[in-house]
Amino acid sequence: MKVFAKYVTRKSRGGIAQRDDLFDCQAIRIGRGTSCEVELSDPRILLEQARITVRSGDIYIEALSGGSVAVNGTLVQTAKVVELDVLEIGPFQVIIEPRENDSDVTLSIELLNPLGDELDNIKANAVMNIGIVGTSKRMWSWTLFAVVITALLIWPMAVSLFTPPPAINLQSGITYDIEPMPTSVWTSGGISSAHKFFGESCEACHERPFVPVQDSSCTTCHQTIEHHADPIRFTSASFEDFTCQNCHKEHQGDESIARNDQGFCVDCHGSLRDKEPGSTLRNVSDFGTDHPDLYPSVVVNASLHSISRAVSMSSIPGPRESSGLSFPHADHLRDAGVRHPRLGIIQLDCRSCHVPDEGGVSMLPISFERHCHQCHKLTFDTQLPGREMLHEEPEELFQQISDIYDSAALRGGYTEPEAPPVIRRRPGTPLSEEDRRVARDWAEEKTGAILNGRFGRGQCEECHTIFNDAQVGVWIVEPVQITEQWFPKSVFDHASHSDVGCTTCHDVNNSTNSTDVLMPKIETCQACHGGEGASDRVPSTCITCHQFHNDDLGPMKATQEEAAATLHRGLTVIQPNSLPKLAEVIE
């Protein structure tokens, strides 16, 4: 975005001085900070007070946190502005001028209310003399010092020494008999929502006054804190010299106590290949500018349940999935629609088959009965219009078809012209021994013809991979294994992306083979998400998509048995076998 800024100064003797500035930027930050594109040097202006952006050719003004902006005299948080609109930012007036010098935005900036007059008034009214109350400054100082020391130090410490510690049920985490303690005046900030149920009692975490929280206090409740990586294979990931406090910062209010800044991860992962040569992970320093491509986990052999993560989405050729199924997305998403046996031509989209789970995080598994059966009926014989083949294992299917034709042969009434007369006879007619032999031969021949013909094996091959089993002498279906977690080491929430069309990330319209892996490339994610300092995209850090503690690894700190045995002066732990005496504890 090209910006032309005109700084206007009115001289005391009349006349106007103007300083012009022409620059390019993605967004116009306005504030007192030197990093702002439009710097307003006045202490009444925040370091970053407002931001101007251009979206789809329109200009928008946004008041940043703690700042205020008025458009044509009306305070706004975010507003669309047009030419000749007047913006009031503190003592400055900013006018959206008609575009000049081939710029996208032209601004006229003028200081209307200089600081000098107000500063003089403040100084004139700020003269005070404590002597008018009849007591010296020293006496007031010592008196207030004694009050503060008594109220905020001596009294809270004395009360805490003679007050029973709170009780916490280690098994359920429920607290009992917890009252606000006088030491709560020492709190350096708000308690996180996860700890508010005992947050007024400092002794629940702080074993001794003025001593940082120890890991043993944390592991009393948090018994299974898993490692970040295998500490045997990767010694730098053992975090032996780290305490819980290094990564989890309490007293930040309702914000998460887990660190989520980018530098927390980049300290190691920015040069991971140098620190851990045996790792298959790649170096990363910023999601927006320096992040490796996505490597999905795909099924490469459904029979052996073999999964590979060796090919990235940008590789040529890209990753291929061998799930045992044949499903062309493009054939089901045609603009002309597809034919439904009862409803005629219908239009399918992604949501016709892919249904989010209750939490909106992932998709429910695809089911033949729920998603395919309406259109793909498994009928196999025009003489038996109400019968369909089982969608089960081949052994069960073979037995089903054999039972059907055995029954038809013995019952009679099967009207196919090519069938022997004994098969087409009127039901209920007695059979001779010869007739029974003919019926059995026909049933066996018919079963084989159906299973190996167009409506048996041929119908299964439309979706499944079929191969002959030399040992058994029949065809079998390759086991189906569809990838459930393409990126098992990441966290992705479909619900938070519901305003984006499916095809924005998944190129299904051009997919003609079920081996296509329709996951996005890293560039697709970076179109909306930038690094921690991004201003034109969603700021995203490593913790946005990755978890630090991994469930498949052992505990990083104390084991459950060690945590259960942890007793300290500030916290009484109720063991499960002592729960019947809970009433005594409460009393």
N, C-alpha and C positions, 0 to 999 in steps of 0.2 A: 504494500500500500504506500503510495507516494503522498507525502504531507507537506503543505506549505504553511508555515506558522509566521504570523506578523505580530511582533511585540511592540505595542503602542505606548509611548510615554508623552504625557502632556506637560509642556514647560510652564513654569510659574509666570513667565511674561507673555504667554501665548505661544501658539505654534505647537506642532506635533513632531516628535522624533519617532522613527520606526526602524526596528531591526528585523530583518527577514532571515528565516531559517528554512531550508528545503532538505528533507531527509526521507528515507524509506524505513518502514517498520511493519510488523505484523499487527500490532495494536498500539494505540497512543496512550501511554500511561502518563497521568497528570499528577504531580505532587512535588513535595519539597526535596525528595531524594535525588541525588545526582544521577541515578540510573534511569530516571524518568525521561521519556522523550520530550515532554513539555515540563520544564523545571520552573516552579513558582517559588522563588526564594522569599519565604515569609514564614515566621514561626507559627502562624495561625493555620497553616496548611500541613496536613499529614504527609508522611514520607511518600505514600501512594494513596491518593484520595479518590481518584476517578480514572476511568478507562474508556476510551472511544474506540469502537471497532466498526468495520464495514462488513456486512453480511448480505450477500445477494444484491449488492448495489445500494443498500440502505445503510444509513449511519445510525449507530446506537451509542448512547451514553449510559454508563453504569457506575453507580457509587460503590466504591470498595468498602471493606469492613471498617466501620468506625467513621467513615467520611459522609459528607452530605453534598448533594448537588441539587440545584433548582433550575428548572427549565421554564423560561418565561414567567418566573415568579412562583412556580409550583415545585415543591420538593418531590423528588422522584428517587426510586431505587434503580430502575432500569427504564429507559424510554427511547423511542425512535425520534430523531431530530431531523429537521430539514434546514435548508438554507435560510439565513437571517434569524434563526432561533437564537435566543440569548441564554447563555448558561452562566449561573452564578456559582462560583467555586470559592468559598471563603470571601476574602476581600477583592477577588479578581472577577472580571467579566470576560467571558469567552463567547465570541460570536461566530456562528457557522457562516462563513462568507461564501459567495459564489466562487466556484473553483477557478484558480489561477495557476499559471506556469505548468499546465498539463498535470495537475495534481488530482488525487482522488478526494482529498479533504483539504480545505483551506480554513484556517483559524485566525481570528483576530483576538489578541490577548492584551488586556489592559488592567492595571491596578487602580481600582476606584477609591479604596479606603486605605491610605498609607498608615503605617503603624505608629508614626511619630506622635500624633495627637493623643491616641489612646495611652501610649506608654507614659507620656508626661502626666496625664490625669491619674494613672495608677500610682506613679511615684509620689504625686502630691497628696494623695489620700492614704498613703501607706506609712505615714510617720506615726509611730506608737511609742509610748513610754510606760514601762511596767511600774515605774515609781508612783504612779497615780493611785495604786491600790494600797499603798502604805507598807509594802513588804519588798525586801531586796530580791534581786534575781537569784542569788545564791540560795536563799531560804526556799524560794519556790522550786528551784532545781532539786534540792535535797528532799523536799517533801514529795514531789512527784516521783523521784527515784525510789523512795521507800514504798510508796503505794504500788508502783509497777512491780517491784521485786516481790512484794508480799502477795499481791493478787495473782501474778502470772508465773511465779516460780515457787516460792516457799509453800503457799497454800496448796496448789495442785500436787506438789511432791508429797506433802504430808498426808493429804487425803488418799492418794494412790497407795501409800505404804500400808494403810490400815483398811483398805477396801478389798474384799475377796476378788480374785481374778474372775473373768467371765468363763462360762462353760460352753464348749462347742462339742456337738455330737460328731465325732470323726467319721461315722458311717454315713450320715445323711447330710451333714453340713448345717443342720438347724441349730440356732443359738438360743440360749435360755438365760434369763436373768441378767441381761446386758443393759445397763443404764449409762447415760452419758457421764463420762468422767471429767473432773476438772482439768485434767491434762489435755483435753480436747482443744483448749485455747492455744496449745502449741502447734496445732495443725497448720501445715504450710500451704494447704490447698484443699479443694474438694475431693471427696472419696469417689472412686469409680463406682458405677452402678453395681458391678459384680461383688463389691466388698461393702456395700452400704448396710448390709444386714448386721454387721458388727463394727461399722466404721466409726462410731462414736467412742469406742473403747480402744485407745491407743495400745493398751497392753496386750491386745489380741495378736499384734504383730511385733511390737517393739518390746523386746525382753527387758531392757534396761533403759532408763531415760538417757537421751543424747547418744545412744548407740545405734548404728544403722541396723536395719532388719536383717536377720541372719537367714541363710537358706533353710535351716531347720524349721523356722516359722512357716515358710512357704510350703514345704513338703509335708507339713502336718495335715494340710487339706489337699494339696496338689500332689498326690502320691505317684502318679505316672507321668512324669515329664520326660518325653522321649528325646533321644539324641537327634541332632540335625543330620548327621551322616555317621556311617560306621566308624567309630573311633579307632578300631584296630587297623582298618585299611587306610584311613585318612587321619593321621595324628593331629593335624592342625584343626580338625573339627571336633576334638574332644571337649573343648571349652573348660578344661580343668581349672584354669586360673580365673574363670568368670563366675560371678555370683548372679543370682536371679535379678539383683538390683541393676546389673549392667545393662540389661535388656528391657526390664519391665519397670516403668516409672509410675509410681502411685502419686496421689495428690494432684492429679491433672484434671479433676472434675469428671464429667461423664465421658471424656475421651478414653479410647482404649489405652490400657496401661502398657501394651506391647509396643515397642519401637517399630515404626513403619517408615522411617526415613530411608532414602536410597543409599546413603553412605554406609548405613549399618551392614548392608549386604556387599556393597561394592568394595569395601575394605579387603575382603577376601576374594570375591568372585571377579574383581577387576583384573586380577593377575593369577587366577586359579591354576592355570596350566603350569606356571612357574613353581607354585607352592606344592601342588599335588600332580605330578606328571602322570600318575596312574589313573586320574579321573577322566571320564569320557565327556564331562561337561565342558562347555566352551566359555571363554572369558566374556564378561558382560559388564558394562559400566553405566548404561542409560537405556531405558526401553525405547525412547524415541529415536536415538541416533546410533546406538551401539548394542544391539541385541541380536544374537544368532537366529537363524530361521527356525521354524517350528519342525520338530522331528516327531511325527505321530507314531504311536504304538499300533501296529497293524498285524492282523493274522496272516501269516505266510503259509501255514499248513494247518487246515482245519482238522485233519485226521490226527495229527500229532499235537494239536493244541499249541502250536509253535507261534510265538509272537516276536516281531522284530521292530527295532527302533533305529535303524541304520540309515534311512533315506529321508532327506528333508523335503518339504513341500516345494521348494524351488529347484530341486534336482531334475535333470532331464536324462532318462525318464524319471518320473516321480515315483513315490511309493505305490505299491499295488497290494490290494487285499485279496486273499484267497479264502473266502468265507464258505465256499461250497455252494453258493447260490448264484443264480443268473438273474439279474434284475437291472434292466436299462431304465434309468430315471426319465430320460428324454421321451420314451414311448408312452409314459404315463402322464406326462405334463405337456402334452401337445396343445397348441392353441385351439385346434379344432375339437378338442375334447376326446373322450374315450367312450366306448359303447358299454352300457350297463344292461344286463339281461332283462331287467324289469323297468328301469327308469329311462331307457333310451340313451341319448348322448348326454354325458355329464362332464363337468369340468373339475379336475383334481388339482389340488395344490399341496404344498408341503404339509399343511396341518391336517390333511385328510388321513395321513398315516402317522405322522410324528406328533404325538400328544405330550405336552409337558407334564412332569410329575406334580404332586401337590405343592411342593415348594418352588416350582418353576426353575429349579437348578438344571435338571437334565431331562431326558425324554424317556417315556415308558417304552419297554421292549415291544418290538413288532411281533404281532401274532397273526398266523394264517387265518384262524377263525374270525378274528376281530377286524382285520384290515384287508384280507385278500379274498375271502370266501364268497363275498357278495357277487363278485364278478367272475371268479374262477371256480366254477362248480366242478366237482370231481366225478361226474357221471361217466359211465363206461359202456352202457348197453341200452340201446333204444327199446329193447323188450322189457327192461327194468328201469323205467324212467324215474322212479322214486328212490333208487339206490345210488349211493355215492361211495367211492373208495375211501377208506380210512386215511387220514393224513397222519400216519404214525410210522413206526419202524417197518422196514420192508417185510420182516418175518410176520408181523401182524397183518400186513396188507395181503401177503400171499395166502395166509390162512383164511382171511375173510373172503377172498374171491373163490377159493376152493370150496368153502362151506356154502357159498351162494349157489354155485353151479351143481354141487352134489345135491342140494335141496331141490333145485329146479328139475334135475334129471329124475329124481325119485317121485316128485309130485306130479310132473307132467304139466300140460297147458302152456308150454313154452312155444310160441307160434312162429319162430324164425323159420322161413321156408327151407333153408339148408339143413336144418336139424333132422335127425332120424325120426320116423313116425312114432317110435316109442316115446320120444321126448315131447312130440306135439300132441300126444293122446289126451283124451279128456281126463282131467284130474280125478283120481279115485279108482281108475281102472287097474285091476290086479296085474302084476308083472310076473312073467315066467323067469326062470333062471337065466335064459338067453337074453331076455329083455334087460335084466339087471346088469349083465355083462356089457351090453351095448350102452346102457345108461352111464355106467361107470367110465367106460372108455370115452364117451362123448364129454362127460363132465371134466375129465382130466385134460382132454384135448382143448376144450373151450377155455379152461382156466389158463393153460399155457398161452393160447392165442391172445387172450385179453391182456395178460401180464406182460407179454413181450411185444404187444402191438401198439397201435397209435394211442389207444385210450389207457394203456397201462404204463409201460416204460416210456413211451413217447410223450405222454402227458406229464409225467414226472420230470422228464428231461427239459421241459420248458423252463423250469426254475432251478432244478437240482443238477449236480454233477453225478452221472451214473457210470459205474464201471463193473465189469464182470469179475466175479469172485471164482477163481479156478478151483479152489478147494471145495466150495459148496456147489458150484455148477450153476449158480443163478446170479442175476445182477443185484447189486446193492447200491444204496445211496450214500454218497460221501457225507460224513457228519457235518452239520452246519454250526459254524462258530462265527458270530458277528462281533466285531469289536465293540465293546461297551464303553471303554474309557480310552479315547484317543490320546489324551494327554494326562495320564494318571498322576503326574507330579505337579499339576496345576489346578487352579480353582476357577471355574467359569460358571456364571449365573445367567441362564437364558432369560429369566424374568427381568433383569435389569437392562436387557437389550431388546425388549419386546417392541420398541418403536422402530426397529431396523428390520427390513424385509429379510427373509431367510436367504434369498439368492444374493444378497449383498456379500455374504460370507461363504456361501456354499454354491458353487457353480453347477447346479443340477441340470439346467436346461441343455447343456452340451454334453451330458454324460450318457454314453450309449453302452457302457460296460459296467458290470457290477464290481469289477476290480478297481474302478476309479476310487481314489480316496478324496472325498469332497470336503476336506478341511481347508481353512483359509491359510494363506501365506502370511508371514509376519508383516508384509506391507499392508495387508488388509486391516490388521489390528492398529498399525501405526497411523492409518488414515484418520482415526478418531482419538487414539491414545498417544500421548507424548510422555516424556520423562517427567521427573519430579518438578522441574522448573518450567514446564511447558505453559505457555500463555494462550496459544491458539488451539490447543487440543486438551483433552481430559488429562490432567496431571496424574501419572500412575507410577507407583514404586514397585519394588519386587514383591512386597507383601500383598499388593493388589491381586496378584495371580498365584502366588506360591505361599505355602505354609512353611514355617520354620521347623517345628517339631514334626517328625515323621512317625506315624502310628506303627510302622513295621519294625521299628528299632527299639532297643532296650531303654530303660530309664536313665536319664542324664544325671539325676541327683539320687536321693535316698530311695531304697526299695520300699515297698509297702510295709514290710515288717519293721524296717528301721523307722519309717515315719510313724507307725502305730506306737512305737516305744518312745517317741519323742515327747518329753515333758519339760516345760520350762516355767519359770516363775510367773510370767505374765499370762499364761494360757493353761487352763485345766482341760485336759482331753478326756472325754467320756468314752471309754471303751465299750464295744457292743455288749459284752457280758455284764456291764454295770448299768445298762439301761433300765432295769426294773427299779433301781434306786433313784431314778430321775427326780421323783417328787422330793426326796430328801435334799438333792442338790438345789432344786428351785427354792425350797424353804430356807 
